[in-house]
Amino acid sequence: MRRLTPVWLVLVAALLFPAIAAAQNASVHGQVLDKDGKPWPGVSVQIKSQNGQTFNLTTNKDGKYSQIGLTAGVYTFTLNEPSQGLNNFTEQHQIQGEQDNAIDFNFQKIMAENAAAHPEEEQKQKEAQDKFKQMKGLVDDGIAKFNDINTLQAQIHTAPADQKAALQAKVKTDAQGAISDFTQAETMVDAKQTKNQAVILANLGQAYATDGQYDQAVTAYQKAIALNPDAPTYMNLSLAQVNLAAAATDPAVASTHVTEASASCDKLAALDPTSTTKCWKNVAIVLSNKGDFKDAVGPLQKVTQLDPKDAQAWYLLGSADTGLIQPKQEGDKMTFIIPPGTAEAYQKCIDVDPNGPYAAQAKQNLDALASMGGGESLKVNERGKKKKK
């Protein structure tokens, strides 16, 4: 026997289905205009209902967006474009059912209305914009001085000896001007803009280093790293630290700065392994130029391990080892204690780049090492014979 469905249930179902369909046939479209009243592309538009239904859109090249399948009700619109200073702008709008709702956002008009309603906020914003403009002008001026310094330093390399002093004086003047620019800019940057502050401090450190104020440079670089650690700043920090070591007259102080420079290279390696070789090489060259061959050997060994094809590094390693050769008197004969690996370093330099700028000198140094291998007689007659030969 067929089971009958109650008539009232059929009627309820018939009424229910159209109601559900009608509830989701609303749509919305609109256009977003920027502070100049122009179409604003790339703005994120989030549309969220009171029951949590969310739609995420992005304005097209004409600043327009659209969405279908909404139910009637109140929706929260949240707009974002952080790169242009638009952060979580929020408004609520009623979406009417059975129609296409038009909801535009004209930020030229919105900003004008806000300024009229809150003149004190408008004044604060204007002051902040003026301050930023002034700060940026100082940074741009400091960078321009760096560009001038780079030009002057290139000229110094090729200038006649009698012109170098004048060019170096100009470098110092520019460096001190850059110090002034970046010092002022650092006091004006918004504390919340940590990356901008870090960039200014890193530039300030470079200006101090150019002027030979390595202690001040170290302080500026360390402040920059505390705000935003990055490889270039660690590179410059290590160079400033090793220059402090080179300038120190107290061996204990110099050793401390060498250790600090090495630590900075290690920290750089964690951020950018490709820059590690350059960091260690900078440290080694400064120490070698100072004549601190003992401390230079370690960094040079790291460089040759990281880049076995660096002929200059092999030559510098051989030279540093040569600087550590110790004479030893044995009876009437003077022998020489040559650090292990000295000859091998020179030979590597030759093998890596036989026709390079360091190969000829490396060959001469190898010959000198060979002649030292047998020692030198201290007897007057034998030394005289040796000279006659």
Stockholm file with secondary structure:
# STOCKHOLM 1.0

chainA/1-389         MRRLTPVWLVLVAALLFPAIAAAQNASVHGQVLDKDGKPWPGVSVQIKSQNGQTFNLTTNKDGKYSQIGLTAGVYTFTLNEPSQGLNNFTEQHQIQGEQDNAIDFNFQKIMAENAAAHPEEEQKQKEAQDKFKQMKGLVDDGIAKFNDINTLQAQIHTAPADQKAALQAKVKTDAQGAISDFTQAETMVDAKQTKNQAVILANLGQAYATDGQYDQAVTAYQKAIALNPDAPTYMNLSLAQVNLAAAATDPAVASTHVTEASASCDKLAALDPTSTTKCWKNVAIVLSNKGDFKDAVGPLQKVTQLDPKDAQAWYLLGSADTGLIQPKQEGDKMTFIIPPGTAEAYQKCIDVDPNGPYAAQAKQNLDALASMGGGESLKVNERGKKKKK
#=GR chainA/1-389 SS CCCCCCHHHHHHHHHHHHHHHHHTCEEEEEEEECTTSSBCTTCEEEEEETTSCEEEEECCTTSEEEEEEECSEEEEEEEEEGGGTEEEEEEEEEECTTSEEECCEEHHHHHHHHHHHCHHHHHHHHHHHHHHHHHHHHHHHHHHHHHHHHHHHHHHHHSCHHHHHHHHHHHHHHHHHHHHHHHHHHHHSCTTCHHHHHHHHHHHHHHHHHTTCHHHHHHHHHHHHHHSCCHHHHHHHHHHHHHHHHHCSSHHHHHHHHHHHHHHHHHHHHHCGGGHHHHHHHHHHHHHHHTCHHHHHHHHHHHHHHCTTCHHHHHHHHHHHHHTCEEEEETTEEEEECCTTHHHHHHHHHHHCTTSTTHHHHHHHHHHHHHHTTCEECCHHHHHHHHHC
#=GC SS_cons         CCCCCCHHHHHHHHHHHHHHHHHTCEEEEEEEECTTSSBCTTCEEEEEETTSCEEEEECCTTSEEEEEEECSEEEEEEEEEGGGTEEEEEEEEEECTTSEEECCEEHHHHHHHHHHHCHHHHHHHHHHHHHHHHHHHHHHHHHHHHHHHHHHHHHHHHSCHHHHHHHHHHHHHHHHHHHHHHHHHHHHSCTTCHHHHHHHHHHHHHHHHHTTCHHHHHHHHHHHHHHSCCHHHHHHHHHHHHHHHHHCSSHHHHHHHHHHHHHHHHHHHHHCGGGHHHHHHHHHHHHHHHTCHHHHHHHHHHHHHHCTTCHHHHHHHHHHHHHTCEEEEETTEEEEECCTTHHHHHHHHHHHCTTSTTHHHHHHHHHHHHHHTTCEECCHHHHHHHHHC
//
